[in-house]
Amino acid sequence: MVLDQPLARAALEEVADLHAFFEAWLGGRLDRTRAEFSRLENVLGDEFSMVSPGGAKLRRSDVTSWIWDAHGTRENTAGFRIVAVEPELLLLRPPLVVLRYVEEQEADGVVTRRWATAVFEVSAKAGGVRWLALQETWIPSSF
């Protein structure tokens, strides 16, 4: 399976775009408005759930509340960035896509990395794909 399939490409672009949103939101470069925040709300399925790198199971409302409250918390953090690298397509079975990637975060010169496995489905409302589930696991050498 290759990432050049249209549905796989849509999921990969969503991962990159959402991480760019997180970087801008947390860095305070976006206004703290519902209009800006709708970018996140529109791509998380109603049934979205996440397991954090520390093992906490979070519902959609937990994630959206945390991100809303975290607006601008990295505004004065030197070199703050969040990127998704090393993408790997695990499953392409329309309307579902499963991707694995490494999320890298840098703040004040410290880089952390985590494995992320994400499940997506095609969504007209989201204009491409929407997130159904996310599992993150620390990469030990990164914390």
Helices and strands as residue ranges (DSSP letters): H 6-26, H 34-41, E 44-51, E 57-59, H 60-69, E 81-93, E 96-107, E 110-123, E 128-138, G 140-142
